[in-house]
Amino acid sequence: MKTLRLRDGKERSLLRHHPWIFESAIAKGGGDAGETVRVESATGQFLGWAAVSPQSKIRARVWSFDEKQRIDAAFLIANIVRAIDARAGFGIESDGLRLIHGESDGLPGLIVDRYGDTLVAQFLACGVERFKDVIADALMVHTGAARLYERSDASSRELDGLQPVTGWLRNASGSEGTALEIREHGWRLRLDVAEGHKTGFYLDQRDSRKRFADYARRRKFQRVLNTYCYTGGFTVAALSGGAAHVTSIDSSGPAIAKARENVELNGFDLARTEFMDADVNASLRKFIDAGQSFDAIVLDPPKFAPTVAHAERAARAYKDINRLALKLLLPGGVLFTYSCSGGISADLFHKIVASAGIDAGVDGYIVERMGAAPDHPMTLNFPEGEYLKGLVVVKK
């Protein structure tokens, strides 16, 4: 068994059961891509069993902190079953949900989403890549799913030195294709697992969409602006809550087409909507120049800061769009604003939005803090799992 020996003092995070080992923490040792190695402190104390990623700054990811644990097929299957069983108690109101959320479920680098009878998996680190066949077989057996599609094309996979891979892994049915439909809070939503962001849909915003529909129903929104709308989840939510009109903006033509399709699928009149294939920032400025205003705005931008190193530049981008949105909101209007950047903490995001309010010359009540749906868990020992942060702000 190969060994990683850490530098003196670098064992503290592992003693707190944090699963990441950075390149800079290692004094000597290594392994092949995906190989499981023994991790020791500078004094030889056992710290964990970890999978090596030779080209990543996160040089190893810990499978287990138990010295007696064998890292084999039985270990992986047990963690998969545990993750699936946990979701059964989360009360998910959808047949689209996340079954496995990487480190939070003890399977570093593995993402698995379920859309009805179809699973979509992302193998984003060398360790789970090495066990791909074992994992794929276990998923089919323990979920009862009909088929499994691979979407290992995220940029984080490339950081591990792995090439993008997409396609059917198990029980492909060519006649059915990759276009699917799920139900969420009574809505029908279509997606394509071979296209778009993540595994084809933003399951993490499920609870936020429901809350937005609740606000629309209670506050009787007249004019709603949904920016970075993607396939229109928040648009459908607003319309289902009774919003009179929703303007939806995204810079992706195919996403806009899918958003329009989802509105029609749920029986809403397209006359209550406007879809814009346009840049969000430029559109917000044009709305201000034209004297337009809205009584509800959703800001759900892409990841501006994938790491802490990008935080300063991202903070400026988040501040600018929030400043513009707060200017466009009517007094008493509601802003649902988010950051999905791992490099932006919840505290920093609050400060960014507050600074945007100062620059816009407005104040507002923070009435709720939002996060990812419970099937995207953050654990006690892995705070990085809290990647999605949101605030609900009512403008004074």
VENQUIFEN-V935374 format. One record per backbone hydrogen bond with DSSP energy under -0.5 kcal/mol. NH is the residue of the N-H (numbers start at 0). CO is the residue of the C=O. If there is no record, write none. Layout:
BEGIN
nh:NH co:CO
nh:NH co:CO
END
This chain:
BEGIN
nh:3 co:37
nh:4 co:2
nh:4 co:27
nh:5 co:3
nh:5 co:39
nh:6 co:24
nh:9 co:6
nh:11 co:8
nh:14 co:10
nh:15 co:11
nh:16 co:13
nh:17 co:12
nh:20 co:59
nh:22 co:56
nh:24 co:21
nh:25 co:22
nh:26 co:4
nh:27 co:4
nh:29 co:2
nh:33 co:51
nh:34 co:31
nh:36 co:49
nh:37 co:1
nh:38 co:47
nh:39 co:3
nh:40 co:44
nh:43 co:40
nh:46 co:38
nh:47 co:38
nh:48 co:63
nh:49 co:36
nh:50 co:60
nh:51 co:34
nh:52 co:58
nh:55 co:52
nh:58 co:20
nh:58 co:56
nh:59 co:20
nh:60 co:50
nh:61 co:18
nh:62 co:48
nh:63 co:48
nh:66 co:64
nh:68 co:65
nh:71 co:69
nh:75 co:71
nh:76 co:72
nh:77 co:73
nh:78 co:74
nh:79 co:75
nh:80 co:76
nh:81 co:77
nh:82 co:78
nh:83 co:79
nh:84 co:80
nh:85 co:81
nh:86 co:82
nh:87 co:83
nh:88 co:85
nh:89 co:86
nh:93 co:91
nh:94 co:182
nh:96 co:113
nh:98 co:96
nh:98 co:111
nh:99 co:111
nh:101 co:109
nh:103 co:100
nh:104 co:101
nh:105 co:102
nh:106 co:101
nh:109 co:106
nh:110 co:108
nh:110 co:121
nh:111 co:99
nh:112 co:119
nh:113 co:96
nh:114 co:117
nh:115 co:94
nh:117 co:114
nh:118 co:146
nh:119 co:112
nh:120 co:148
nh:121 co:110
nh:123 co:108
nh:123 co:121
nh:128 co:124
nh:129 co:125
nh:130 co:126
nh:131 co:128
nh:134 co:130
nh:135 co:131
nh:136 co:132
nh:137 co:133
nh:138 co:134
nh:139 co:135
nh:140 co:136
nh:141 co:137
nh:142 co:138
nh:143 co:139
nh:145 co:116
nh:146 co:116
nh:147 co:169
nh:148 co:118
nh:149 co:166
nh:150 co:120
nh:151 co:164
nh:152 co:150
nh:156 co:153
nh:157 co:153
nh:158 co:154
nh:159 co:155
nh:159 co:156
nh:160 co:157
nh:161 co:156
nh:164 co:151
nh:166 co:149
nh:168 co:147
nh:169 co:147
nh:175 co:172
nh:176 co:172
nh:179 co:190
nh:181 co:188
nh:183 co:186
nh:184 co:92
nh:186 co:183
nh:188 co:181
nh:190 co:179
nh:192 co:177
nh:194 co:191
nh:198 co:200
nh:199 co:196
nh:202 co:200
nh:204 co:201
nh:205 co:202
nh:208 co:204
nh:209 co:205
nh:210 co:206
nh:211 co:207
nh:212 co:208
nh:213 co:209
nh:214 co:210
nh:215 co:211
nh:216 co:212
nh:217 co:213
nh:218 co:214
nh:219 co:215
nh:220 co:215
nh:223 co:221
nh:223 co:244
nh:224 co:295
nh:225 co:246
nh:226 co:224
nh:226 co:297
nh:227 co:248
nh:228 co:248
nh:231 co:228
nh:232 co:228
nh:235 co:231
nh:236 co:232
nh:237 co:233
nh:238 co:234
nh:239 co:235
nh:240 co:236
nh:241 co:238
nh:242 co:237
nh:243 co:220
nh:244 co:221
nh:245 co:271
nh:246 co:223
nh:247 co:245
nh:247 co:273
nh:248 co:225
nh:249 co:275
nh:252 co:250
nh:255 co:251
nh:256 co:252
nh:257 co:253
nh:258 co:254
nh:259 co:255
nh:260 co:256
nh:261 co:257
nh:262 co:258
nh:263 co:259
nh:264 co:260
nh:265 co:261
nh:266 co:263
nh:267 co:262
nh:271 co:268
nh:272 co:269
nh:273 co:245
nh:275 co:247
nh:277 co:249
nh:277 co:275
nh:282 co:278
nh:283 co:279
nh:284 co:280
nh:285 co:281
nh:286 co:282
nh:287 co:283
nh:288 co:284
nh:289 co:285
nh:290 co:287
nh:291 co:286
nh:293 co:327
nh:294 co:222
nh:295 co:222
nh:296 co:333
nh:297 co:224
nh:298 co:335
nh:299 co:226
nh:299 co:297
nh:303 co:301
nh:309 co:306
nh:310 co:307
nh:313 co:309
nh:314 co:310
nh:315 co:311
nh:316 co:312
nh:317 co:313
nh:318 co:314
nh:319 co:315
nh:320 co:316
nh:321 co:317
nh:322 co:318
nh:323 co:319
nh:324 co:320
nh:325 co:321
nh:326 co:322
nh:327 co:323
nh:328 co:324
nh:329 co:293
nh:331 co:394
nh:332 co:329
nh:333 co:294
nh:334 co:392
nh:335 co:296
nh:335 co:333
nh:336 co:334
nh:336 co:390
nh:337 co:298
nh:338 co:388
nh:342 co:304
nh:343 co:340
nh:344 co:342
nh:348 co:344
nh:349 co:345
nh:350 co:346
nh:351 co:347
nh:352 co:348
nh:353 co:349
nh:354 co:350
nh:355 co:351
nh:356 co:352
nh:357 co:353
nh:358 co:354
nh:359 co:355
nh:360 co:356
nh:360 co:357
nh:361 co:356
nh:364 co:393
nh:366 co:364
nh:366 co:391
nh:367 co:391
nh:369 co:389
nh:371 co:387
nh:372 co:203
nh:375 co:372
nh:378 co:381
nh:381 co:378
nh:384 co:381
nh:385 co:382
nh:386 co:384
nh:388 co:338
nh:388 co:386
nh:389 co:369
nh:390 co:336
nh:391 co:367
nh:392 co:334
nh:392 co:390
nh:393 co:364
nh:394 co:332
nh:394 co:392
nh:395 co:362
END
